[in-house]
Amino acid sequence: MHKWLHVTAVALLLSAALLVGCDQGATPESTGKLNITVSIVPQKYFVERVGGEYVDVNVMVLPGASPATYEPRPEQLQDLSDADAYMRIKVPFENAWMDRIASANPDMLIVDTTEGIERVPMEVHHRHGEKEHEPENPDPHIWLSPELVKVQSQTIYEALVELDPVHQGAYEANLDGFIADIDVLETDIRETLEGVESRRFIVFHPAWGYFARDFGLEMIPIEIGGQEPSAAEMAELITEAQRERIKVIFAQPEFSTRDAETIASEIGGEVLLISPLAPEWLDNLRNVADTFAEVFGQ
């Protein structure tokens, strides 16, 4: 009888130990992965390229939503209690939400991935051929410049090393590999756009300013400062498109295409969608360059 009780007690202790072990195995600490939250989908790609197998990345702005107007869900703020870091990129929604994001987890490292980057003011294209700057409205779309993504990746690397110095060697190797891929991307895009005569393009939302600057293009936005154009401005855009023989108006999935379609209809052209928020960043920029080259060659 005593022997049976002894065996049963041992079995119960072993079962409890196994249950504790299973529970511990489910925690982020025991998996060895950092829990990182970012603002937009392209940042997820950057962090995963540098962090590799040692990071789990969550995205605040859900696919299809706009970083300009997004409002985080309550469960997203709750999930930040498990985050090791939040990597911000200063897209507009952060202006209203960053304090609440930070207060959701006082122990969470806040990383400003715009550090070391001089963000240029949004260019407002006036219909008379002049350009002015809005000094209070810096262009947030720094993830669409390969050169600026190199700077962001270095900041991401430094943050990961601060949180997890044990894997510094892996992070450094991943960073070097990512930078090499960006170098190849830049070369490919320049070769793709080499020789095209027309380098001006009309786009609804002015997301592609840094990309245009990097590769010698000129962006003509329909939307100005978040405001849709007036009837007079629409007329001037149509005239400009006709003068420049522009036949394609670019738009993006996160915004209405109504104004783009109106202009395209007036010039006998078409609307093409290009997304600045696609998940596969390298492939997306390469595909966008191919699209520009094809359109410029028409």
Backbone torsions as a table, in degrees:
resi	resn	phi	psi	omega
1	MET	NA	-48.0	179.2
2	HIS	-64.2	-36.5	179.1
3	LYS	-63.6	-42.1	180.0
4	TRP	-63.6	-42.0	177.7
5	LEU	-63.1	-38.0	-179.8
6	HIS	-64.8	-44.4	179.8
7	VAL	-64.1	-42.4	179.8
8	THR	-62.9	-42.4	179.7
9	ALA	-62.5	-42.4	178.6
10	VAL	-62.3	-42.2	-179.9
11	ALA	-63.1	-41.3	179.2
12	LEU	-64.6	-39.6	178.8
13	LEU	-64.5	-41.3	178.6
14	LEU	-64.4	-41.0	179.2
15	SER	-63.4	-43.1	178.9
16	ALA	-62.4	-40.6	179.1
17	ALA	-62.6	-41.2	179.5
18	LEU	-64.9	-40.6	179.2
19	LEU	-63.8	-42.6	177.9
20	VAL	-62.5	-42.1	179.3
21	GLY	-62.0	-41.5	179.3
22	CYS	-65.1	-41.0	-179.4
23	ASP	-65.0	-41.7	179.0
24	GLN	-64.9	-35.0	-178.2
25	GLY	-66.2	-17.3	-177.9
26	ALA	-89.0	-6.8	-176.6
27	THR	-82.9	151.3	179.3
28	PRO	-59.5	-35.7	-177.7
29	GLU	-61.5	-43.3	-175.6
30	SER	-76.5	-22.0	177.0
31	THR	-78.2	-14.7	-179.4
32	GLY	76.7	12.5	-178.6
33	LYS	-105.0	141.1	173.8
34	LEU	-83.7	139.7	177.3
35	ASN	-96.4	107.9	-175.2
36	ILE	-116.0	134.1	173.0
37	THR	-113.0	137.9	178.8
38	VAL	-124.4	169.6	-177.6
39	SER	-81.5	-45.5	-172.1
40	ILE	-130.6	162.3	-173.6
41	VAL	-58.9	-44.7	179.8
42	PRO	-57.9	-32.8	176.9
43	GLN	-62.2	-34.7	177.1
44	LYS	-57.5	-42.8	178.1
45	TYR	-61.5	-44.4	-178.4
46	PHE	-62.4	-47.4	-177.3
47	VAL	-65.6	-39.0	179.0
48	GLU	-68.8	-33.3	177.6
49	ARG	-66.9	-38.5	-179.5
50	VAL	-83.8	-41.4	-175.9
51	GLY	-81.4	-25.7	178.3
52	GLY	57.4	-132.7	-174.8
53	GLU	-75.4	-3.6	-174.6
54	TYR	-101.6	11.4	179.3
55	VAL	-132.8	145.6	164.9
56	ASP	-114.7	127.2	-172.6
57	VAL	-118.0	128.7	174.9
58	ASN	-111.0	146.8	-177.7
59	VAL	-113.0	132.6	-179.0
60	MET	-77.0	-52.3	-178.9
61	VAL	-81.3	111.1	-174.6
62	LEU	-69.7	152.3	179.5
63	PRO	-54.1	135.9	-179.4
64	GLY	91.8	-14.0	179.3
65	ALA	-93.0	163.4	-179.6
66	SER	-100.2	130.7	175.9
67	PRO	-66.1	-11.2	180.0
68	ALA	-77.8	-33.0	-171.5
69	THR	-125.3	6.9	-172.2
70	TYR	-65.0	144.0	173.4
71	GLU	-123.1	113.8	-178.6
72	PRO	-57.9	144.4	177.4
73	ARG	-76.9	152.8	179.3
74	PRO	-54.7	-39.4	-179.1
75	GLU	-68.0	-27.3	176.8
76	GLN	-68.3	-41.0	176.8
77	LEU	-66.2	-37.6	177.3
78	GLN	-64.3	-38.9	-178.9
79	ASP	-64.8	-20.7	179.1
80	LEU	-66.0	-15.4	178.2
81	SER	-62.6	-21.6	178.8
82	ASP	-99.4	-0.2	-174.1
83	ALA	-80.8	140.7	172.9
84	ASP	-84.6	-30.0	-178.6
85	ALA	-154.4	149.8	168.7
86	TYR	-117.1	124.2	-178.6
87	MET	-106.0	105.7	-177.2
88	ARG	-90.5	158.3	-179.9
89	ILE	-133.0	7.5	176.0
90	LYS	63.5	40.5	167.8
91	VAL	-77.8	159.5	-167.9
92	PRO	-56.0	-37.6	-175.7
93	PHE	-62.0	-25.5	-179.2
94	GLU	-64.7	-28.4	-179.0
95	ASN	-57.4	-37.4	-178.5
96	ALA	-89.3	-24.8	-168.3
97	TRP	-112.0	-8.9	-170.9
98	MET	-63.6	-38.0	178.9
99	ASP	-62.3	-42.3	179.3
100	ARG	-70.0	-35.1	176.5
101	ILE	-62.9	-46.3	-178.9
102	ALA	-66.1	-39.4	-177.7
103	SER	-72.9	-15.8	178.2
104	ALA	-65.5	-22.6	179.2
105	ASN	-156.3	92.5	-177.7
106	PRO	-60.9	-21.0	179.8
107	ASP	-86.3	-6.4	-177.2
108	MET	-76.2	132.7	176.8
109	LEU	-74.1	126.9	176.0
110	ILE	-98.2	120.3	-176.4
111	VAL	-113.4	123.1	176.8
112	ASP	-92.7	102.8	-176.0
113	THR	-79.3	-0.3	173.1
114	THR	-88.0	-2.0	-178.1
115	GLU	-58.4	132.8	-179.5
116	GLY	84.2	2.7	-178.5
117	ILE	-114.3	128.6	174.8
118	GLU	-90.3	103.0	179.8
119	ARG	-77.4	128.3	-178.4
120	VAL	-84.1	153.9	176.2
121	PRO	-64.7	150.6	175.1
122	MET	-62.7	129.7	178.6
123	GLU	-81.8	127.7	176.3
124	VAL	-101.0	113.0	-178.2
125	HIS	-86.2	112.3	177.7
126	HIS	-85.1	146.4	-171.5
127	ARG	-70.2	-0.9	178.8
128	HIS	-103.5	14.5	174.2
129	GLY	89.6	2.1	179.6
130	GLU	-99.1	157.9	177.1
131	LYS	-129.4	139.2	175.2
132	GLU	-127.8	169.3	-179.9
133	HIS	-116.4	147.7	173.2
134	GLU	-103.5	97.4	-173.1
135	PRO	-62.4	-22.3	-179.8
136	GLU	-93.1	7.3	-174.4
137	ASN	-132.4	70.4	-178.8
138	PRO	-67.2	144.9	-179.3
139	ASP	-70.1	119.1	-177.4
140	PRO	-84.9	-6.0	-167.4
141	HIS	-82.5	47.3	-174.8
142	ILE	-71.7	-13.5	179.5
143	TRP	-77.2	-5.1	179.7
144	LEU	-99.5	7.0	172.9
145	SER	-108.9	115.1	178.1
146	PRO	-55.2	-39.7	-179.9
147	GLU	-63.3	-41.4	-179.4
148	LEU	-74.0	-25.7	175.5
149	VAL	-68.3	-30.8	174.5
150	LYS	-60.7	-42.8	178.7
151	VAL	-65.0	-44.9	178.9
152	GLN	-60.8	-39.4	-178.3
153	SER	-65.7	-35.7	176.3
154	GLN	-64.5	-41.7	177.7
155	THR	-63.8	-41.5	177.2
156	ILE	-61.3	-44.7	178.7
157	TYR	-57.7	-48.0	-178.0
158	GLU	-62.7	-37.4	178.7
159	ALA	-67.6	-42.0	179.6
160	LEU	-64.8	-38.9	178.3
161	VAL	-66.4	-38.6	177.0
162	GLU	-60.7	-40.4	-178.7
163	LEU	-79.1	-30.7	-170.8
164	ASP	-145.1	70.5	-176.9
165	PRO	-63.8	-20.6	-179.0
166	VAL	-59.4	-34.4	-175.6
167	HIS	-104.5	26.6	-179.0
168	GLN	-56.8	-41.3	-179.3
169	GLY	-59.6	-42.4	179.2
170	ALA	-66.7	-42.1	179.6
171	TYR	-63.6	-39.5	-179.6
172	GLU	-65.9	-42.4	178.3
173	ALA	-64.0	-41.2	178.2
174	ASN	-64.1	-41.3	178.5
175	LEU	-61.3	-46.2	179.7
176	ASP	-59.9	-41.4	179.0
177	GLY	-65.2	-39.6	179.8
178	PHE	-66.9	-44.2	178.7
179	ILE	-60.3	-40.4	178.2
180	ALA	-62.0	-40.6	178.1
181	ASP	-65.2	-37.0	178.2
182	ILE	-66.9	-39.3	176.9
183	ASP	-58.6	-43.5	178.3
184	VAL	-64.1	-42.0	178.7
185	LEU	-57.7	-47.0	-179.3
186	GLU	-60.7	-43.1	178.2
187	THR	-61.7	-44.5	-179.5
188	ASP	-61.9	-43.3	-178.4
189	ILE	-66.2	-42.3	178.8
190	ARG	-62.6	-39.6	177.5
191	GLU	-66.6	-37.9	179.3
192	THR	-63.3	-40.2	-175.7
193	LEU	-91.0	-3.6	-178.4
194	GLU	-64.3	131.7	174.9
195	GLY	88.9	-9.3	178.5
196	VAL	-72.2	136.5	-175.6
197	GLU	-83.0	-52.0	-180.0
198	SER	-81.6	128.1	-178.0
199	ARG	-126.6	15.3	178.7
200	ARG	-105.2	138.7	178.7
201	PHE	-140.0	148.0	178.3
202	ILE	-101.7	132.2	-178.7
203	VAL	-138.1	146.0	-178.5
204	PHE	-66.0	-61.0	-177.5
205	HIS	-98.6	131.6	-172.7
206	PRO	-77.6	61.0	-177.0
207	ALA	-86.1	-18.2	-165.7
208	TRP	-103.8	22.4	-178.3
209	GLY	-63.1	-45.5	179.9
210	TYR	-67.9	-40.3	176.8
211	PHE	-60.2	-46.1	179.4
212	ALA	-61.3	-42.0	179.4
213	ARG	-63.0	-42.1	-178.4
214	ASP	-62.8	-33.8	-169.7
215	PHE	-120.4	21.5	171.3
216	GLY	69.7	34.0	177.6
217	LEU	-107.7	171.1	176.8
218	GLU	-131.1	121.3	-177.7
219	MET	-93.9	131.6	175.0
220	ILE	-114.8	104.0	-176.4
221	PRO	-83.8	145.6	172.7
222	ILE	-81.8	-48.8	179.0
223	GLU	-79.4	137.4	179.3
224	ILE	-125.7	119.9	177.4
225	GLY	56.3	33.7	-179.1
226	GLY	80.5	1.5	-178.0
227	GLN	-107.8	133.5	176.0
228	GLU	-69.9	153.5	-175.4
229	PRO	-70.6	152.1	173.8
230	SER	-75.4	173.4	178.4
231	ALA	-61.4	-39.5	179.2
232	ALA	-65.8	-40.9	178.9
233	GLU	-67.1	-37.4	176.0
234	MET	-61.3	-42.4	179.8
235	ALA	-62.4	-40.4	179.2
236	GLU	-67.9	-37.5	176.5
237	LEU	-62.6	-42.1	179.3
238	ILE	-62.8	-43.5	178.2
239	THR	-62.4	-42.3	179.8
240	GLU	-64.8	-42.3	178.9
241	ALA	-61.6	-40.7	179.0
242	GLN	-66.8	-41.3	179.8
243	ARG	-64.4	-39.3	-178.8
244	GLU	-86.5	-0.7	-178.2
245	ARG	57.5	39.2	176.8
246	ILE	-82.5	128.2	-176.5
247	LYS	-117.0	-2.6	-179.0
248	VAL	-128.1	131.0	174.5
249	ILE	-110.4	126.2	-178.3
250	PHE	-92.3	140.4	175.4
251	ALA	-137.8	176.5	178.6
252	GLN	-132.7	153.9	-172.7
253	PRO	-61.1	-24.1	-174.5
254	GLU	-80.6	-5.9	-177.4
255	PHE	-128.1	161.2	175.6
256	SER	-63.4	143.2	178.2
257	THR	-101.1	9.5	-173.2
258	ARG	-57.9	-51.7	-178.1
259	ASP	-66.1	-38.6	178.0
260	ALA	-62.1	-40.8	179.8
261	GLU	-68.1	-34.2	177.7
262	THR	-62.8	-46.9	179.6
263	ILE	-65.2	-44.3	-179.7
264	ALA	-59.1	-39.7	179.6
265	SER	-64.3	-40.6	-177.8
266	GLU	-69.4	-29.4	-177.3
267	ILE	-100.6	3.6	-177.9
268	GLY	67.5	34.2	-177.7
269	GLY	-112.3	-155.0	-178.3
270	GLU	-143.9	163.9	176.7
271	VAL	-106.4	130.0	174.5
272	LEU	-117.6	138.9	178.9
273	LEU	-94.5	129.5	170.5
274	ILE	-131.1	132.4	-175.0
275	SER	-104.4	128.0	172.7
276	PRO	-79.9	-3.1	-173.2
277	LEU	-117.2	18.5	-179.6
278	ALA	-64.0	146.1	-174.5
279	PRO	-70.2	-37.7	-179.2
280	GLU	-89.8	88.7	-168.3
281	TRP	-60.7	-50.1	-178.9
282	LEU	-58.3	-50.9	-179.0
283	ASP	-62.6	-38.3	-178.1
284	ASN	-63.1	-47.8	-179.3
285	LEU	-65.6	-35.2	177.1
286	ARG	-66.0	-42.2	179.0
287	ASN	-66.8	-38.7	177.8
288	VAL	-63.1	-42.3	177.7
289	ALA	-61.8	-41.5	177.1
290	ASP	-60.7	-41.4	179.8
291	THR	-64.9	-45.3	177.3
292	PHE	-58.1	-46.7	-178.2
293	ALA	-60.7	-41.3	179.4
294	GLU	-65.2	-43.0	-179.3
295	VAL	-68.2	-42.8	-179.7
296	PHE	-64.2	-26.6	-178.7
297	GLY	-83.4	-4.2	-177.7
298	GLN	-75.1	NA	NA
